[in-house]
Amino acid sequence: MSDDEIELSQLDVFELYHLIEENEAKPSSRDGGPLLPAVGHAVAGAVASALAKSLVYPLEIVITRMQVQRQFKAKNEAPSAAANANAEYKSLPDAARKIYRAEGGIRPFYTGLSSDVTKGIIDSFLFFLAYQTIRTFLKARQSARNLPVLQELAVGVVSGCISKSITSPIQNIVTRQQTAALIAARDPESKGPSSSSRNAPSVRELAQQIKSEKGIAGFWAGYSAAIIRP
């Protein structure tokens, strides 16, 4: 992975927007009003987000599993003795090695990628669309070339809240896809992570699982943290 790819993967949609904003040409008289620029930014941001997500997804899988493992330990829940060797991760390299060996090679590192990329595209598209539309409206109303810093930040916060309110259900399903094998491996009745990875639950099954455990509100679990997190 090149330095440029690593740097791109670390940018959030707000920063990506301003990179596009700084490099775009001045609008011409043929522009179709605020909607077309907003859609253009939305599409560009969505594509950039999808590419960045695809590059770093295997690392995200490992990090997510280690975070879930930490939650298990905080609740004093130990894995079954039979699955202990493959369900306990000591470090990032150790987790990557055990996932590769126990769950069937490279494929487990991309579990849920399609759902996550879909979520990222929708999230970025909605963010850029809301951000550019609101920003353009405020600039036109104030007859200003640029908005004050506080207004820029406020527009970003509102846009993020809008996009994440719609994509939070997808994020919760993605997290369950990423951790399904780990949770199954800690189940005393499980035959181990290799069998669980080959019989991974579908998106529909995971959605039903969330609904049965937490109700409709469960699809928005972690929403408040998501809008605060950079």
MIDOSE-1310 file (N, C-alpha, C; in nm, 2 decimals, decimal comma, always signed):
residues 230
msdd	+0,09/-0,12/+0,00/+0,00/+0,00/+0,00/+0,09/+0,12/+0,00; +0,07/+0,21/-0,10/+0,15/+0,33/-0,11/+0,11/+0,43/+0,00; +0,20/+0,53/+0,02/+0,18/+0,64/+0,12/+0,05/+0,72/+0,09; +0,03/+0,74/-0,04/-0,09/+0,81/-0,08/-0,21/+0,74/-0,05
eiel	-0,21/+0,61/-0,07/-0,33/+0,53/-0,04/-0,36/+0,53/+0,11; -0,25/+0,52/+0,19/-0,27/+0,52/+0,34/-0,32/+0,65/+0,38; -0,27/+0,76/+0,32/-0,32/+0,89/+0,36/-0,46/+0,91/+0,32; -0,50/+0,86/+0,20/-0,64/+0,87/+0,16/-0,73/+0,80/+0,25
sqld	-0,69/+0,68/+0,29/-0,78/+0,60/+0,38/-0,81/+0,66/+0,51; -0,72/+0,75/+0,55/-0,74/+0,81/+0,68/-0,82/+0,94/+0,68; -0,86/+0,98/+0,56/-0,94/+1,10/+0,55/-1,09/+1,07/+0,58; -1,16/+1,16/+0,65/-1,30/+1,14/+0,66/-1,37/+1,22/+0,55
vfel	-1,50/+1,20/+0,54/-1,57/+1,26/+0,43/-1,56/+1,41/+0,43; -1,55/+1,47/+0,55/-1,55/+1,62/+0,56/-1,42/+1,67/+0,50; -1,31/+1,60/+0,53/-1,18/+1,64/+0,47/-1,17/+1,62/+0,32; -1,23/+1,50/+0,28/-1,23/+1,48/+0,14/-1,31/+1,59/+0,06
yhli	-1,42/+1,63/+0,12/-1,49/+1,74/+0,06/-1,41/+1,86/+0,03; -1,33/+1,90/+0,13/-1,25/+2,02/+0,12/-1,13/+2,00/+0,02; -1,08/+1,88/+0,01/-0,98/+1,85/-0,10/-1,04/+1,88/-0,23; -1,17/+1,83/-0,25/-1,23/+1,85/-0,38/-1,26/+1,99/-0,40
eene	-1,31/+2,06/-0,30/-1,34/+2,20/-0,30/-1,22/+2,29/-0,34; -1,11/+2,25/-0,29/-0,99/+2,33/-0,32/-0,94/+2,31/-0,46; -0,97/+2,20/-0,52/-0,91/+2,17/-0,65/-1,01/+2,18/-0,77; -1,13/+2,21/-0,74/-1,23/+2,22/-0,84/-1,22/+2,36/-0,91
akps	-1,26/+2,36/-1,03/-1,25/+2,49/-1,11/-1,37/+2,58/-1,07; -1,36/+2,71/-1,10/-1,47/+2,80/-1,07/-1,59/+2,76/-1,15; -1,71/+2,77/-1,09/-1,83/+2,73/-1,16/-1,86/+2,82/-1,28; -1,90/+2,76/-1,39/-1,93/+2,84/-1,51/-2,08/+2,88/-1,52
srdg	-2,11/+2,96/-1,61/-2,25/+3,01/-1,63/-2,35/+2,89/-1,67; -2,29/+2,78/-1,71/-2,38/+2,67/-1,75/-2,41/+2,58/-1,63; -2,37/+2,61/-1,51/-2,40/+2,52/-1,40/-2,55/+2,52/-1,38; -2,60/+2,41/-1,33/-2,75/+2,39/-1,32/-2,79/+2,42/-1,18
gpll	-2,74/+2,52/-1,11/-2,78/+2,56/-0,98/-2,72/+2,47/-0,87; -2,76/+2,48/-0,75/-2,69/+2,42/-0,64/-2,70/+2,27/-0,64; -2,81/+2,21/-0,70/-2,83/+2,07/-0,69/-2,72/+1,99/-0,77; -2,69/+2,04/-0,89/-2,59/+1,96/-0,97/-2,45/+1,96/-0,90
pavg	-2,40/+2,08/-0,85/-2,27/+2,07/-0,78/-2,28/+1,98/-0,66; -2,39/+1,98/-0,59/-2,41/+1,89/-0,47/-2,40/+1,75/-0,51; -2,47/+1,71/-0,62/-2,47/+1,57/-0,66/-2,33/+1,53/-0,71; -2,26/+1,62/-0,78/-2,12/+1,60/-0,82/-2,03/+1,57/-0,70
hava	-2,04/+1,65/-0,60/-1,96/+1,63/-0,48/-2,00/+1,50/-0,41; -2,13/+1,47/-0,41/-2,17/+1,35/-0,34/-2,12/+1,22/-0,41; -2,12/+1,22/-0,55/-2,07/+1,11/-0,62/-1,92/+1,09/-0,60; -1,85/+1,20/-0,61/-1,70/+1,20/-0,59/-1,67/+1,15/-0,46
gava	-1,73/+1,20/-0,35/-1,71/+1,16/-0,22/-1,74/+1,01/-0,19; -1,85/+0,96/-0,25/-1,89/+0,83/-0,24/-1,79/+0,73/-0,30; -1,74/+0,76/-0,42/-1,64/+0,68/-0,49/-1,51/+0,68/-0,41; -1,46/+0,79/-0,36/-1,34/+0,80/-0,29/-1,35/+0,72/-0,16
sala	-1,47/+0,73/-0,09/-1,49/+0,65/+0,03/-1,49/+0,50/+0,01; -1,55/+0,46/-0,10/-1,56/+0,32/-0,13/-1,42/+0,26/-0,16; -1,34/+0,34/-0,24/-1,20/+0,29/-0,27/-1,11/+0,28/-0,14; -1,12/+0,38/-0,06/-1,05/+0,38/+0,07/-1,09/+0,27/+0,16
kslv	-1,22/+0,25/+0,17/-1,27/+0,14/+0,25/-1,22/+0,00/+0,20; -1,22/-0,02/+0,07/-1,17/-0,15/+0,02/-1,02/-0,17/+0,05; -0,94/-0,07/+0,06/-0,80/-0,09/+0,08/-0,77/-0,12/+0,23; -0,85/-0,07/+0,32/-0,82/-0,09/+0,46/-0,91/-0,19/+0,53
yple	-1,00/-0,25/+0,46/-1,10/-0,34/+0,52/-1,04/-0,45/+0,60; -0,94/-0,53/+0,55/-0,89/-0,64/+0,63/-0,84/-0,59/+0,77; -0,78/-0,47/+0,77/-0,73/-0,42/+0,90/-0,85/-0,39/+0,99; -0,96/-0,34/+0,93/-1,08/-0,30/+1,01/-1,14/-0,43/+1,07
ivit	-1,14/-0,54/+0,99/-1,19/-0,67/+1,05/-1,12/-0,71/+1,17; -0,98/-0,70/+1,17/-0,90/-0,74/+1,28/-0,92/-0,65/+1,40; -0,93/-0,52/+1,38/-0,94/-0,43/+1,49/-1,08/-0,44/+1,55; -1,19/-0,46/+1,47/-1,32/-0,48/+1,52/-1,33/-0,60/+1,61
rmqv	-1,27/-0,71/+1,56/-1,27/-0,83/+1,64/-1,20/-0,82/+1,78; -1,09/-0,75/+1,78/-1,02/-0,73/+1,90/-1,09/-0,64/+2,00; -1,17/-0,54/+1,94/-1,25/-0,46/+2,03/-1,36/-0,54/+2,09; -1,42/-0,63/+2,01/-1,53/-0,71/+2,07/-1,47/-0,81/+2,17
qrqf	-1,36/-0,86/+2,14/-1,29/-0,95/+2,24/-1,27/-0,88/+2,37; -1,23/-0,75/+2,37/-1,21/-0,67/+2,49/-1,34/-0,66/+2,57; -1,45/-0,65/+2,49/-1,58/-0,64/+2,56/-1,62/-0,77/+2,63; -1,58/-0,88/+2,57/-1,61/-1,01/+2,63/-1,53/-1,02/+2,76
kakn	-1,40/-0,97/+2,76/-1,32/-0,98/+2,88/-1,37/-0,89/+2,99; -1,43/-0,77/+2,95/-1,48/-0,68/+3,05/-1,60/-0,74/+3,12; -1,67/-0,83/+3,05/-1,79/-0,89/+3,11/-1,75/-1,03/+3,18; -1,62/-1,05/+3,18/-1,57/-1,18/+3,24/-1,63/-1,30/+3,17
eaps	-1,64/-1,29/+3,04/-1,69/-1,41/+2,96/-1,57/-1,47/+2,89; -1,54/-1,59/+2,93/-1,42/-1,66/+2,87/-1,47/-1,75/+2,76; -1,39/-1,76/+2,65/-1,43/-1,86/+2,54/-1,43/-2,00/+2,59; -1,49/-2,09/+2,52/-1,49/-2,23/+2,55/-1,35/-2,28/+2,54
aaan	-1,31/-2,38/+2,62/-1,18/-2,44/+2,62/-1,14/-2,49/+2,48; -1,24/-2,55/+2,41/-1,21/-2,61/+2,28/-1,17/-2,51/+2,18; -1,24/-2,39/+2,19/-1,22/-2,29/+2,08/-1,12/-2,18/+2,13; -1,06/-2,20/+2,25/-0,98/-2,09/+2,31/-0,86/-2,05/+2,22
anae	-0,79/-2,15/+2,16/-0,67/-2,12/+2,08/-0,70/-2,02/+1,97; -0,82/-2,04/+1,90/-0,85/-1,96/+1,78/-0,94/-1,84/+1,81; -0,99/-1,83/+1,93/-1,08/-1,73/+1,97/-1,02/-1,62/+2,05; -0,89/-1,64/+2,09/-0,82/-1,54/+2,17/-0,71/-1,48/+2,09
yksl	-0,72/-1,34/+2,07/-0,62/-1,27/+1,99/-0,53/-1,19/+2,09; -0,40/-1,21/+2,08/-0,30/-1,14/+2,16/-0,26/-1,01/+2,10; -0,26/-1,00/+1,97/-0,21/-0,88/+1,91/-0,27/-0,88/+1,77; -0,25/-0,77/+1,69/-0,30/-0,76/+1,56/-0,24/-0,87/+1,47
pdaa	-0,11/-0,89/+1,47/-0,05/-1,00/+1,39/-0,10/-1,13/+1,43; -0,12/-1,16/+1,56/-0,17/-1,28/+1,61/-0,31/-1,31/+1,56; -0,39/-1,20/+1,57/-0,53/-1,21/+1,52/-0,54/-1,24/+1,37; -0,46/-1,17/+1,29/-0,45/-1,19/+1,15/-0,41/-1,34/+1,11
rkiy	-0,31/-1,39/+1,18/-0,26/-1,52/+1,16/-0,37/-1,63/+1,19; -0,44/-1,61/+1,31/-0,54/-1,70/+1,35/-0,66/-1,70/+1,26; -0,70/-1,58/+1,22/-0,82/-1,57/+1,13/-0,78/-1,64/+1,00; -0,66/-1,62/+0,95/-0,62/-1,68/+0,82/-0,62/-1,83/+0,83
raeg	-0,56/-1,89/+0,94/-0,55/-2,03/+0,95/-0,68/-2,10/+0,99; -0,75/-2,04/+1,07/-0,87/-2,11/+1,13/-1,00/-2,09/+1,04; -1,00/-1,99/+0,96/-1,13/-1,96/+0,89/-1,12/-1,97/+0,74; -1,00/-2,01/+0,69/-1,00/-2,04/+0,55/-0,93/-1,94/+0,46
girp	-0,82/-1,88/+0,50/-0,74/-1,80/+0,41/-0,78/-1,65/+0,41; -0,78/-1,59/+0,29/-0,79/-1,45/+0,27/-0,94/-1,41/+0,28; -1,03/-1,49/+0,24/-1,17/-1,46/+0,23/-1,23/-1,40/+0,36; -1,20/-1,46/+0,48/-1,26/-1,40/+0,60/-1,23/-1,26/+0,62
fytg	-1,12/-1,21/+0,57/-1,08/-1,07/+0,59/-1,17/-0,97/+0,51; -1,25/-1,02/+0,43/-1,34/-0,94/+0,35/-1,49/-0,97/+0,38; -1,51/-1,04/+0,49/-1,65/-1,07/+0,53/-1,73/-0,94/+0,55; -1,84/-0,92/+0,49/-1,92/-0,80/+0,50/-1,87/-0,68/+0,42
lssd	-1,77/-0,70/+0,34/-1,72/-0,59/+0,26/-1,82/-0,52/+0,17; -1,90/-0,60/+0,10/-2,00/-0,54/+0,01/-2,10/-0,46/+0,09; -2,14/-0,51/+0,21/-2,24/-0,43/+0,29/-2,17/-0,30/+0,34; -2,04/-0,31/+0,38/-1,98/-0,20/+0,43/-1,95/-0,09/+0,33
vtkg	-1,91/-0,14/+0,21/-1,89/-0,04/+0,10/-2,02/+0,02/+0,06; -2,13/-0,06/+0,05/-2,26/+0,00/+0,03/-2,30/+0,11/+0,13; -2,27/+0,08/+0,26/-2,30/+0,17/+0,36/-2,21/+0,30/+0,35; -2,08/+0,28/+0,31/-1,99/+0,39/+0,30/-2,03/+0,48/+0,18
iids	-2,08/+0,42/+0,07/-2,12/+0,50/-0,05/-2,25/+0,58/-0,01; -2,34/+0,51/+0,05/-2,47/+0,59/+0,09/-2,43/+0,70/+0,19; -2,35/+0,66/+0,29/-2,31/+0,76/+0,39/-2,24/+0,88/+0,33; -2,14/+0,86/+0,25/-2,07/+0,97/+0,19/-2,16/+1,05/+0,09
flff	-2,24/+0,98/+0,01/-2,33/+1,04/-0,08/-2,42/+1,14/-0,01; -2,49/+1,09/+0,10/-2,58/+1,17/+0,17/-2,51/+1,28/+0,24; -2,39/+1,26/+0,30/-2,32/+1,36/+0,36/-2,28/+1,48/+0,27; -2,22/+1,44/+0,15/-2,19/+1,54/+0,06/-2,31/+1,62/+0,00
layq	-2,41/+1,54/-0,02/-2,54/+1,60/-0,08/-2,59/+1,70/+0,02; -2,61/+1,66/+0,15/-2,66/+1,75/+0,25/-2,57/+1,87/+0,28; -2,44/+1,84/+0,28/-2,34/+1,94/+0,32/-2,34/+2,05/+0,21; -2,33/+2,01/+0,08/-2,32/+2,10/-0,02/-2,45/+2,18/-0,04
tirt	-2,56/+2,11/-0,03/-2,69/+2,18/-0,05/-2,71/+2,28/+0,06; -2,69/+2,24/+0,19/-2,71/+2,34/+0,30/-2,61/+2,46/+0,29; -2,49/+2,42/+0,25/-2,38/+2,53/+0,24/-2,41/+2,63/+0,13; -2,46/+2,57/+0,02/-2,49/+2,66/-0,10/-2,61/+2,75/-0,06
flka	-2,71/+2,69/+0,01/-2,83/+2,77/+0,04/-2,79/+2,88/+0,14; -2,70/+2,85/+0,24/-2,66/+2,96/+0,33/-2,58/+3,07/+0,27; -2,49/+3,02/+0,18/-2,40/+3,12/+0,11/-2,49/+3,22/+0,02; -2,59/+3,16/-0,05/-2,68/+3,24/-0,13/-2,76/+3,33/-0,04
rqsa	-2,81/+3,28/+0,07/-2,89/+3,37/+0,15/-2,81/+3,48/+0,22; -2,69/+3,46/+0,25/-2,60/+3,56/+0,31/-2,52/+3,64/+0,21; -2,54/+3,60/+0,08/-2,46/+3,67/-0,03/-2,31/+3,67/+0,01; -2,26/+3,56/+0,05/-2,12/+3,54/+0,10/-2,05/+3,44/+0,01
rnlp	-1,92/+3,47/-0,01/-1,84/+3,37/-0,08/-1,81/+3,25/+0,00; -1,78/+3,27/+0,13/-1,75/+3,16/+0,22/-1,83/+3,18/+0,35; -1,86/+3,07/+0,42/-1,93/+3,08/+0,55/-1,83/+3,10/+0,66; -1,87/+3,16/+0,77/-1,79/+3,16/+0,89/-1,75/+3,02/+0,94
vlqe	-1,64/+3,01/+1,01/-1,59/+2,88/+1,05/-1,70/+2,80/+1,13; -1,77/+2,87/+1,23/-1,86/+2,81/+1,31/-1,98/+2,75/+1,23; -2,02/+2,83/+1,13/-2,13/+2,78/+1,04/-2,09/+2,66/+0,96; -1,96/+2,66/+0,91/-1,91/+2,55/+0,84/-1,91/+2,42/+0,92
lavg	-1,87/+2,44/+1,05/-1,87/+2,32/+1,14/-2,01/+2,28/+1,17; -2,10/+2,37/+1,19/-2,24/+2,33/+1,21/-2,30/+2,26/+1,09; -2,27/+2,31/+0,97/-2,33/+2,24/+0,85/-2,27/+2,10/+0,85; -2,14/+2,08/+0,88/-2,08/+1,95/+0,88/-2,15/+1,85/+0,98
vvsg	-2,18/+1,91/+1,10/-2,24/+1,82/+1,20/-2,38/+1,78/+1,16; -2,46/+1,88/+1,11/-2,59/+1,84/+1,07/-2,59/+1,74/+0,95; -2,50/+1,76/+0,86/-2,49/+1,67/+0,75/-2,45/+1,53/+0,79; -2,36/+1,52/+0,89/-2,32/+1,39/+0,94/-2,43/+1,32/+1,02
cisk	-2,51/+1,40/+1,09/-2,63/+1,34/+1,16/-2,73/+1,29/+1,07; -2,75/+1,36/+0,96/-2,85/+1,31/+0,86/-2,80/+1,18/+0,79; -2,68/+1,18/+0,75/-2,63/+1,06/+0,68/-2,62/+0,94/+0,77; -2,57/+0,96/+0,89/-2,56/+0,84/+0,98/-2,69/+0,79/+1,04
sits	-2,79/+0,88/+1,04/-2,92/+0,83/+1,09/-2,98/+0,73/+0,99; -2,94/+0,74/+0,87/-2,99/+0,65/+0,77/-2,90/+0,52/+0,75; -2,77/+0,54/+0,77/-2,68/+0,43/+0,75/-2,65/+0,35/+0,88; -2,69/+0,40/+1,00/-2,66/+0,32/+1,12/-2,71/+0,18/+1,12
piqn	-2,83/+0,15/+1,07/-2,87/+0,01/+1,06/-2,78/-0,08/+0,98; -2,73/-0,03/+0,87/-2,63/-0,10/+0,79/-2,50/-0,13/+0,87; -2,45/-0,02/+0,94/-2,33/-0,04/+1,02/-2,34/-0,15/+1,12; -2,46/-0,15/+1,19/-2,48/-0,25/+1,29/-2,48/-0,40/+1,23
ivtr	-2,53/-0,41/+1,11/-2,53/-0,54/+1,05/-2,39/-0,57/+1,01; -2,31/-0,48/+0,95/-2,18/-0,50/+0,91/-2,09/-0,55/+1,03; -2,11/-0,48/+1,15/-2,03/-0,52/+1,26/-2,06/-0,66/+1,30; -2,18/-0,70/+1,29/-2,22/-0,84/+1,32/-2,16/-0,94/+1,22
qqta	-2,15/-0,90/+1,10/-2,09/-0,98/+0,99/-1,94/-1,00/+1,03; -1,88/-0,89/+1,07/-1,73/-0,90/+1,09/-1,70/-0,98/+1,21; -1,79/-0,99/+1,31/-1,76/-1,06/+1,43/-1,83/-1,19/+1,45; -1,91/-1,23/+1,35/-1,99/-1,36/+1,37/-1,91/-1,48/+1,40
alia	-1,79/-1,49/+1,33/-1,71/-1,61/+1,35/-1,64/-1,61/+1,48; -1,60/-1,49/+1,53/-1,54/-1,48/+1,66/-1,64/-1,52/+1,77; -1,77/-1,47/+1,76/-1,87/-1,50/+1,86/-1,90/-1,65/+1,86; -1,91/-1,70/+1,74/-1,94/-1,85/+1,73/-1,83/-1,93/+1,79
ardp	-1,71/-1,89/+1,77/-1,59/-1,96/+1,82/-1,59/-1,96/+1,98; -1,65/-1,87/+2,04/-1,66/-1,86/+2,18/-1,78/-1,93/+2,24; -1,87/-1,98/+2,15/-1,98/-2,06/+2,19/-1,94/-2,20/+2,23; -1,97/-2,25/+2,35/-1,93/-2,38/+2,39/-1,98/-2,49/+2,29
eskg	-2,09/-2,47/+2,23/-2,15/-2,57/+2,14/-2,10/-2,55/+1,99; -2,02/-2,46/+1,97/-1,96/-2,43/+1,84/-1,85/-2,53/+1,81; -1,84/-2,57/+1,68/-1,73/-2,66/+1,63/-1,61/-2,58/+1,59; -1,61/-2,45/+1,62/-1,49/-2,37/+1,59/-1,52/-2,27/+1,48
psss	-1,43/-2,17/+1,46/-1,45/-2,06/+1,37/-1,46/-2,11/+1,22; -1,39/-2,22/+1,19/-1,39/-2,26/+1,04/-1,52/-2,29/+1,00; -1,60/-2,37/+1,08/-1,73/-2,40/+1,04/-1,83/-2,29/+1,04; -1,81/-2,19/+1,13/-1,90/-2,07/+1,13/-1,87/-1,98/+1,02
srna	-1,75/-1,97/+0,97/-1,72/-1,88/+0,85/-1,78/-1,94/+0,73; -1,79/-2,07/+0,71/-1,85/-2,13/+0,59/-2,00/-2,12/+0,60; -2,06/-2,10/+0,72/-2,20/-2,09/+0,73/-2,24/-1,96/+0,79; -2,18/-1,85/+0,74/-2,20/-1,72/+0,80/-2,35/-1,68/+0,78
psvr	-2,40/-1,61/+0,88/-2,54/-1,57/+0,87/-2,56/-1,46/+0,76; -2,68/-1,47/+0,70/-2,70/-1,37/+0,59/-2,74/-1,23/+0,65; -2,75/-1,13/+0,57/-2,79/-1,00/+0,62/-2,93/-1,00/+0,68; -3,01/-1,08/+0,61/-3,15/-1,09/+0,67/-3,16/-1,15/+0,80
elaq	-3,08/-1,26/+0,82/-3,07/-1,33/+0,95/-3,02/-1,24/+1,06; -2,91/-1,16/+1,02/-2,85/-1,07/+1,12/-2,95/-0,96/+1,16; -3,03/-0,91/+1,06/-3,13/-0,81/+1,09/-3,23/-0,86/+1,18; -3,28/-0,98/+1,16/-3,38/-1,04/+1,24/-3,32/-1,06/+1,38
qiks	-3,19/-1,10/+1,39/-3,13/-1,12/+1,52/-3,12/-0,99/+1,60; -3,09/-0,88/+1,53/-3,08/-0,75/+1,60/-3,22/-0,71/+1,65; -3,32/-0,73/+1,57/-3,46/-0,70/+1,60/-3,51/-0,78/+1,72; -3,48/-0,91/+1,72/-3,53/-0,99/+1,83/-3,46/-0,96/+1,96
ekgi	-3,33/-0,92/+1,95/-3,25/-0,89/+2,08/-3,28/-0,75/+2,13; -3,29/-0,65/+2,05/-3,30/-0,51/+2,09/-3,42/-0,44/+2,04; -3,50/-0,50/+1,95/-3,61/-0,43/+1,89/-3,56/-0,34/+1,78; -3,65/-0,26/+1,73/-3,62/-0,17/+1,62/-3,51/-0,07/+1,66
agfw	-3,51/-0,02/+1,78/-3,41/+0,07/+1,83/-3,27/+0,02/+1,82; -3,26/-0,12/+1,82/-3,13/-0,18/+1,81/-3,05/-0,15/+1,69; -3,12/-0,12/+1,58/-3,06/-0,08/+1,45/-2,98/+0,05/+1,46; -3,02/+0,13/+1,56/-2,95/+0,26/+1,58/-2,86/+0,26/+1,70
agys	-2,83/+0,14/+1,75/-2,74/+0,13/+1,86/-2,60/+0,19/+1,82; -2,55/+0,28/+1,91/-2,42/+0,34/+1,88/-2,43/+0,46/+1,79; -2,55/+0,51/+1,76/-2,57/+0,62/+1,67/-2,50/+0,75/+1,73; -2,53/+0,77/+1,86/-2,47/+0,89/+1,92/-2,32/+0,89/+1,92
aaii	-2,26/+0,77/+1,94/-2,11/+0,77/+1,93/-2,06/+0,79/+1,79; -2,14/+0,74/+1,69/-2,10/+0,75/+1,55/-2,09/+0,90/+1,50; -2,19/+0,98/+1,55/-2,19/+1,12/+1,51/-2,09/+1,20/+1,58; -2,03/+1,15/+1,69/-1,93/+1,23/+1,76/-1,79/+1,18/+1,71
rp	-1,78/+1,06/+1,68/-1,65/+1,00/+1,64/-1,60/+1,07/+1,51; -1,47/+1,11/+1,50/-1,42/+1,17/+1,38/-1,41/+1,08/+1,27
